[in-house]
């Protein structure tokens, strides 16, 4: 296309130039051949330059728009930017655009000399969203954050709602959250499904973070979740990096400080040659700063990036909703969820489950799909109800009834939403919340073995409306939720937990 466009420009340019010369030069006729030859030569040279310029510009813009590696440093500009093996691989072998930013601002050549508080991370999210919004559609983002940079990177990915970029990789290396703590960050954040590959490595040897012994695994909805503790350094091939032990470390493998002596003959003379004993070797402990430049961590990230680039981006999973009745009574369930296709909060009722039954929620035989990790349920039997009675509850209308619904957000290992209803006959009371999200392993096996779907059951006489099984009008307020792109979100239904205004 560029070559054809340049050729068209060349012909038009040549024609216009010759017409101009013929019109304004009375003596041109005698030298037309010479002038035409010179003109064509000049225009050909210009055409070549324009073509090369357009070609280089086009290729450069495509390379910049296609794959971008973002390295996010933590405090004191450490240490994602020091991952030289990853940087060289991305820039020289994969021809990616490589950026190095800091946790407090999504701008290159910016020092991280900022107070260690949320204000810097908020500035990072705001400036990062501004940068991402200006990228062309289809841009692939590979983001690696270390320490405070890991927390900032996760916040940005979660907050950005544009559809022009694909988050192919989010890698966190010993991330640190608010107040220098790991547990606060892990317990208050999750990895959204818009992330194709989530890589997380953390160590338990030393601060930073201050609670370095805490579990570092996040609630993860990414398509691939690769999380593990790595408290020792490894070589690129995965073998352990070993260092010499100190003299006092008598339990080290190979510890034997006794000198090794032997008689050595040289001609007719002999002498005793001794070599010092060994304190043995041990695996090298990984610290907070050194984990980012660990040989195995960098080699793993190179392999992941290479694998992702070789394959097209995958769309995020659309989770289904699963109901399980572990009560001895039959129950009827109403649900409210954020519909994948309409981006609207939708209520459906009633789903009838016998004791021990479990079903995927469906409509017209097709499983319902959502983009959200939050949904709401209400259930009732002849003697009890499972309803919401706290600040996370909402009241919505379904089937002509106002129902106090309980908030649910449990996601199982398959990425599906799971609601389980239990009861205890000895303590069964008329209006109590008996729903549970404590799912023993056998319940997940039950789900895998029982993959039937269930449709809502109701008749037109219940409400007199055209679609009695679905009524979205809330008891108060109007819908405020908006989901601009179809990725897993964690939105609440509007006005939950509040009375009429």
C-alpha atoms as one frame of an Amber mdcrd trajectory, in Angstrom:
protein
   0.000   0.000   0.000   2.803   2.427   0.865   4.610   1.655  -2.395   1.444
   2.198  -4.472   0.686   5.450  -2.660   4.206   6.726  -3.224   3.996   5.767
  -6.912   0.730   7.678  -7.302   2.264  10.728  -5.636   5.248  10.433  -7.973
   3.136  10.365 -11.152   0.900  13.225 -10.038   3.910  15.277  -8.994   5.655
  14.639 -12.326   2.592  15.580 -14.390   1.945  18.796 -12.491   5.588  19.872
 -12.646   5.869  19.327 -16.430   2.588  21.161 -17.059   3.867  24.099 -15.034
   7.164  24.247 -16.972   5.436  24.015 -20.363   3.070  26.840 -19.483   5.705
  29.276 -18.196   8.794  28.525 -20.267   8.517  29.525 -24.003  11.882  27.976
 -24.730  11.127  24.662 -23.071  10.070  22.919 -26.338  13.625  22.799 -27.658
  14.959  21.274 -24.462  11.917  19.227 -23.488  13.709  15.902 -23.636  16.629
  17.132 -21.570  14.406  18.865 -19.043  12.068  15.908 -18.857  14.970  13.554
 -18.275  16.371  15.744 -15.492  12.919  16.262 -14.004  12.211  12.536 -13.969
  15.583  11.830 -12.379  14.964  14.354  -9.623  11.435  13.137  -9.026  12.603
   9.529  -8.934  15.105  10.411  -6.239  12.428  12.268  -4.291  10.049   9.338
  -4.709  12.624   6.948  -3.266  13.216   9.209  -0.281   9.492   9.646   0.360
   8.903   5.913   0.042  11.690   5.063   2.485  10.476   7.703   4.904   6.910
   6.409   4.808   8.080   2.821   5.153  10.324   3.524   8.147   7.633   5.634
   9.827   4.992   2.968   9.266   7.179   0.165  10.601   8.301   2.206  13.576
   4.747   3.098  14.539   3.656  -0.517  14.191   6.521  -1.722  16.397   5.697
   0.892  19.005   2.003   0.095  18.966   2.301  -3.668  18.994   4.292  -4.744
  22.066   5.382  -2.569  24.989   7.369  -3.767  27.999   6.956  -1.565  31.076
   9.390  -1.980  33.984   8.117  -0.333  37.176  10.748   0.395  39.822  10.050
   0.544  43.524  11.537   2.883  46.103  14.963   4.376  45.295  14.512   3.443
  41.618  15.001  -0.250  42.355  15.041  -2.838  40.877  12.896  -3.717  37.844
  15.020  -1.454  35.656  18.053  -3.610  36.515  16.568  -6.699  34.833  19.022
  -6.378  31.945  18.509  -9.870  30.550  14.799  -9.250  30.138  15.376  -5.787
  28.675  17.906  -6.993  26.098  15.679  -9.901  25.110  12.637  -7.672  24.653
  14.427  -4.863  22.828  16.976  -6.731  20.688  15.295 -10.075  19.972  11.580
  -9.224  20.104  11.866  -5.597  18.961   9.579  -4.388  21.728   9.366  -0.853
  23.047  10.906  -0.876  26.536   9.917   1.694  29.162  11.331   2.161  32.668
   9.093   4.097  35.062   8.863   4.458  38.836   6.113   3.499  41.275   5.035
   7.110  41.875   4.707   8.343  38.265   4.173   6.645  34.920   6.849   8.712
  33.190  10.338   7.834  32.049  13.351   9.629  33.552  11.372  10.392  36.695
  12.926   9.820  40.117  10.932   7.970  42.753  11.927  10.391  45.500   8.379
  10.637  46.826   6.806   9.987  50.197   5.968   6.318  50.641   2.217   6.781
  50.732  -0.823   6.233  48.538  -0.562   9.672  46.947   2.353   8.546  44.783
   0.495   5.412  43.714  -2.584   7.435  42.846  -0.421   9.691  40.684   1.018
   6.596  38.997  -2.467   5.301  38.180  -3.629   8.676  36.831  -0.550   9.212
  34.628  -0.584   5.565  33.541  -4.211   5.745  32.428  -3.421   8.895  30.443
  -0.559   7.112  28.676  -2.565   3.975  27.911  -5.520   5.940  26.562  -3.320
   7.412  23.803  -2.072   4.057  22.522  -3.475   2.619  19.269  -5.963  -0.227
  19.401  -4.454  -3.676  19.734  -1.397  -2.605  21.732  -0.025  -5.395  23.913
   1.222  -4.444  27.376   3.751  -6.496  29.345   4.235  -4.975  32.796   6.796
  -5.981  35.445   6.746  -4.282  38.842   9.100  -4.684  41.793   8.355  -3.782
  45.428   6.168  -0.651  45.528   6.200  -0.756  41.745   4.375  -4.080  41.881
   1.518  -2.607  43.891   1.306   0.405  41.558   1.277  -1.838  38.472  -1.548
  -3.961  39.870  -3.597  -0.883  40.731  -3.176   0.546  37.230  -4.195  -2.670
  35.483  -7.252  -2.985  37.707  -8.278   0.667  37.274  -7.833   0.973  33.500
 -11.099   0.333  31.645 -10.053   1.107  28.068 -10.446  -1.502  25.342  -7.483
  -0.420  23.201  -4.804  -2.453  25.019  -4.290  -6.102  25.928  -2.641  -6.816
  29.263  -0.691  -9.883  28.153   1.586 -10.075  31.207   1.505  -8.658  34.727
   4.555  -9.741  36.734   5.040  -8.763  40.387   8.412  -9.315  42.045   8.162
  -9.230  45.862   5.452  -6.523  45.757   4.874  -4.216  48.739   1.634  -2.446
  49.624   0.453   0.328  51.905   2.508   0.907  55.081   5.181  -1.389  53.677
   3.026  -4.459  54.241   2.390  -7.470  52.073  -0.733  -8.765  53.823  -2.693
  -5.519  53.387  -2.051  -5.550  49.650  -2.870  -9.243  49.220  -6.075  -9.033
  51.256  -7.458  -5.893  49.574  -6.521  -6.477  45.911  -7.199  -9.120  43.288
  -5.906  -9.822  39.803  -8.637  -9.069  37.220  -9.474 -11.408  34.358  -8.260
  -8.852  31.802  -4.728 -10.115  32.607  -3.722 -12.998  30.375  -0.697 -14.198
  32.398  -0.078 -13.282  36.049   3.409 -14.003  37.430   4.126 -13.445  41.129
   7.278 -14.253  43.102   7.969 -13.273  46.717  10.530 -14.107  49.406  10.242
 -14.806  53.143  13.815 -14.124  54.264  14.016 -10.473  55.212  12.190  -7.138
  55.178  11.123  -5.328  52.963   8.114  -5.893  53.263   7.843  -5.532  57.015
   5.617  -8.614  57.234   7.878 -10.644  54.954   6.700 -13.925  56.508   3.106
 -13.335  55.335   1.583 -15.251  52.430   2.092 -13.384  49.161  -0.508 -15.056
  46.925  -3.320 -12.917  45.504  -6.880 -13.800  44.653  -6.332 -14.290  40.937
  -8.845 -14.288  38.057  -6.233 -14.070  35.290  -6.300 -16.713  32.587  -2.996
 -18.089  33.900  -2.006 -17.584  37.547   1.635 -18.411  38.281   2.344 -17.595
  41.944   4.989 -19.043  44.229   7.428 -18.260  46.986  11.096 -18.122  45.950
  13.393 -17.527  48.916  16.628 -18.808  47.329  18.475 -17.693  44.229  18.500
 -19.934  41.173  20.542 -20.066  38.004  18.899 -19.582  34.626  18.483 -23.362
  34.255  16.651 -23.630  37.584  19.541 -25.105  39.575  20.292 -23.613  42.969
  22.945 -20.926  43.375  25.294 -22.172  46.118  27.717 -20.190  48.289  30.288
 -21.162  50.884  29.147 -21.593  54.456  30.678 -19.806  57.399  32.890 -21.677
  59.865  30.167 -21.692  62.506  27.549 -23.240  60.185  28.410 -26.798  61.118
  25.162 -28.219  59.666  25.975 -27.141  56.113  26.165 -29.944  53.521  29.811
 -30.886  52.995  30.996 -29.336  56.279  34.395 -30.903  57.109  37.015 -28.413
  58.339  39.705 -31.089  58.823  42.686 -30.450  56.504  43.268 -33.101  53.857
  46.940 -34.083  53.671  48.803 -36.470  51.435  52.435 -37.426  50.725  53.765
 -36.141  47.431  56.981 -37.556  45.951  59.273 -35.487  43.773  62.103 -37.648
  42.620  63.662 -39.297  45.681  62.266 -36.684  48.031  58.841 -36.549  49.556
  56.859 -33.868  51.306  53.443 -33.501  52.886  50.891 -31.493  50.898  47.790
 -30.347  52.789  44.628 -28.693  51.583  42.298 -26.841  53.943  39.002 -28.401
  54.930  35.650 -27.145  53.715  32.824 -25.433  55.527  30.459 -26.829  52.919
  28.027 -24.936  50.664  24.458 -23.741  51.001  21.782 -22.285  48.788  22.029
 -18.536  48.468  19.180 -16.774  50.215  17.169 -14.327  48.110  16.513 -10.863
  49.483  13.977  -8.201  48.581  16.175  -6.274  46.131  18.053  -9.218  44.639
  14.989 -11.251  43.668  14.298  -9.020  40.652  17.645  -9.860  39.050  17.579
 -13.546  39.925  18.716 -15.611  36.950  15.768 -17.997  37.011  13.197 -15.207
  37.469  14.545 -13.321  34.455  14.808 -16.479  32.340  11.238 -17.434  33.254
   9.948 -14.008  32.244  11.819 -14.207  28.936  10.208 -17.562  28.231   6.734
 -16.278  29.148   7.094 -13.157  26.993   8.304 -15.237  24.056   5.385 -17.643
  24.414   2.833 -14.825  24.607   4.214 -12.991  21.581   4.049 -16.163  19.510
   0.305 -16.509  20.175  -2.564 -14.041  19.698  -4.222 -12.500  22.793  -6.911
 -14.602  24.457 -10.260 -13.068  25.464 -10.992 -13.095  29.217 -13.059 -15.894
  30.698 -16.794 -15.362  31.057 -17.687 -17.067  34.344 -20.890 -19.016  34.899
 -22.899 -19.116  38.127 -23.408 -22.311  40.089 -26.000 -22.999  42.811 -25.683
 -25.873  45.300 -28.394 -26.906  47.775 -26.866 -28.595  50.824 -30.025 -28.169
  52.885 -32.353 -31.103  53.540 -35.262 -29.021  52.253 -36.079 -28.064  48.702
 -35.319 -24.394  48.006 -36.180 -21.736  45.435 -33.476 -19.229  44.520 -33.547
 -15.758  42.970 -30.364 -14.142  41.663 -29.147 -10.751  40.508 -26.047 -10.489
  38.333 -24.267  -8.230  35.831 -25.082  -9.658  32.406 -22.148 -10.165  30.048
 -24.010  -9.241  26.868 -26.047  -6.249  28.040 -23.800  -4.853  30.814 -27.016
  -4.451  32.808 -27.832  -5.655  36.304 -30.431  -8.385  35.810 -32.695 -10.275
  38.222 -33.982 -13.796  37.535 -36.256 -16.055  39.589 -37.115 -18.775  40.519
 -34.594 -21.625  40.361 -35.912 -24.722  42.178 -33.351 -27.094  43.675 -34.057
 -30.328  45.512 -31.898 -31.329  48.455 -28.369 -32.174  47.317 -28.795 -30.768
  43.822 -26.330 -28.437  42.118 -26.823 -26.656  38.795 -25.348 -23.992  36.560
 -27.775 -21.094  36.309 -29.261 -20.892  32.821 -31.954 -19.220  30.752 -33.464
 -20.974  27.767 -31.037 -23.841  28.288 -27.951 -21.608  27.895 -25.741 -20.858
  30.873 -25.848 -17.272  32.046 -22.539 -15.401  31.776 -21.298 -12.390  33.686
 -18.327 -10.035  33.762 -18.424  -9.460  37.500 -17.190 -11.285  40.586 -20.041
  -9.889  42.703 -23.608 -11.195  42.480 -26.596 -11.504  44.820 -28.883 -14.358
  45.867 -32.096 -14.869  47.799 -33.454 -18.337  48.639 -36.424 -19.692  50.510
 -37.934 -23.010  51.528 -41.250 -23.830  53.205 -39.759 -23.075  56.621 -36.844
 -20.653  56.143 -35.252 -17.961  53.997 -31.640 -17.277  53.039 -31.577 -13.505
  52.735 -29.292 -10.533  53.194 -29.404  -8.679  56.474 -26.199  -6.646  56.571
 -24.625  -3.591  54.929 -23.620  -5.641  51.863 -27.211  -6.611  51.126 -29.555
  -5.107  48.549 -33.323  -5.214  48.066 -34.509  -5.744  44.509 -37.776  -6.659
  42.774 -38.071  -9.995  40.992 -41.238 -11.795  39.987 -43.295  -8.995  41.538
 -41.694  -9.430  44.988 -39.216  -7.234  46.880 -36.378  -9.538  47.917 -33.510
  -8.799  50.372 -30.556 -10.323  48.538 -27.244 -11.468  49.960 -23.966 -10.382
  48.369 -21.758 -13.184  47.001 -18.209 -13.011  45.660 -16.758 -16.526  45.938
 -14.963 -17.652  42.766 -13.898 -21.278  42.494 -10.823 -22.780  40.858 -12.586
 -22.843  37.461 -13.278 -19.121  37.601 -17.019 -19.659  38.108 -19.202 -18.003
  40.752 -20.381 -20.458  43.401 -23.213 -20.120  45.970 -23.921 -22.868  48.487
 -26.944 -23.035  50.780 -26.890 -25.015  54.035 -29.250 -25.442  56.979 -29.231
 -26.969  60.469 -32.639 -28.335  61.479 -31.844 -27.945  65.171 -31.330 -24.193
  64.774 -33.570 -23.506  61.781 -35.468 -20.254  62.185 -37.902 -18.453  59.954
 -35.768 -15.555  58.685 -32.058 -16.211  58.853 -29.100 -16.129  56.549 -27.787
 -19.663  56.250 -25.782 -19.245  53.045 -22.171 -20.335  53.091 -19.086 -19.909
  50.948 -16.967 -22.445  52.823 -16.546 -24.971  50.049 -14.956 -28.313  50.972
 -12.982 -29.948  48.214 -15.668 -32.591  47.690 -18.148 -29.849  46.770 -15.934
 -28.766  43.898 -15.755 -32.393  42.764 -19.542 -32.500  42.955 -19.723 -29.512
  40.651 -17.432 -31.159  38.120 -19.513 -34.343  38.150 -22.880 -32.553  37.846
 -22.734 -30.113  34.974 -26.440 -29.797  34.293 -28.136 -26.442  33.904 -31.386
 -25.213  35.410 -33.860 -22.662  34.043 -36.064 -20.379  36.148 -39.588 -21.664
  36.779 -42.556 -19.273  36.868 -45.811 -18.542  35.062 -47.279 -15.414  33.530
 -50.034 -15.325  36.164 -47.475 -14.518  38.879 -46.858 -10.951  37.713 -49.008
 -10.391  34.654 -45.960  -9.071  32.806 -44.577 -10.185  29.484 -41.468 -11.742
  31.103 -42.333 -12.712  34.677 -38.996 -14.470  35.265 -36.952 -11.357  34.757
 -37.585  -7.950  36.273 -34.725  -5.523  36.625 -36.433  -2.560  38.294 -34.746
  -1.868  41.663 -36.781  -1.086  44.741 -35.164   2.360  44.857 -32.597   4.385
  42.929 -31.424   3.905  39.373 -28.693   1.824  37.838 -25.297   3.453  38.282
 -22.936   0.660  37.208 -21.185   0.941  33.878 -18.806  -1.665  32.407 -17.179
  -0.189  29.285 -15.286  -3.355  28.346 -15.964  -7.018  28.917 -13.388  -7.970
  31.531 -13.874  -9.394  34.987 -14.893  -6.604  37.365 -15.695  -6.372  41.054
 -18.621  -3.928  41.050 -21.384  -3.645  43.623 -25.026  -3.242  42.648 -26.248
   0.359  43.073 -27.369   1.712  46.461 -26.770  -1.589  48.240 -27.155  -1.416
  51.975 -29.027   1.923  51.985 -32.646   2.854  52.385 -34.734   4.888  49.976
 -33.430   8.386  49.419
